[in-house]
Amino acid sequence: MKVVRMQVLGGKASPAPPLGPTLSQYGLPVDKVVAEINKLTEGYLGMEVTVVLEIDEPTGKYTIKVKSPTTTSLLLKYAKAQEPSGDPAHKKVGNITLDDAIRVALAKKNDINAKTLKSAVKSIISTARSIGLTVNGKDPREVLAEINKGVYDDLFSKYEEQWRGGVSASN
């Protein structure tokens, strides 16, 4: 069993390199596999997602698994920004709310190595800072300090059950 991981834009994979040549290297029907990848990733349209292709080389059978979008892709979507800042310290490309950061943390729960929602959100906010986003219109470091002081504990409590695997929080 051969496992191939690749990054694709949701719903916009194409047979162009590097995807096409990689698929044909394993004798797979390139157009068919690309169409399947696009169908499986259409819910993440335009966001970068990881696709895991498991190939049984002797039989040519394969399975496609789609991982959730990258943290950066999700943050940029919420900020309505096209791409990260090349100079995040001086050039801001957008703003997210703390609720957006919590939603990203919940979406990435299985990929983040955090025991609590609060620590996951702090990690997400640090990523936001590194790509040139503000949080609630403020420097992310300021929001991190407020989180550490407990300013947003009521907001976090609204989402705690969802973090632990319970019911969805209402918006």
Secondary structure by P-SEA (a helix, b strand, c coil): cbbbbbbbcccccccccccaaaaaaaccaaaaaaaaaaaaacccccbbbbbbbbbccccccbbbbbccccaaaaaaaaaccccccccccccccccccaaaaaaaaaaaccccccccaaaaaaaaaaaaaaaccccccccaaaaaaaaaaccaaaaaaaccccccccccccc
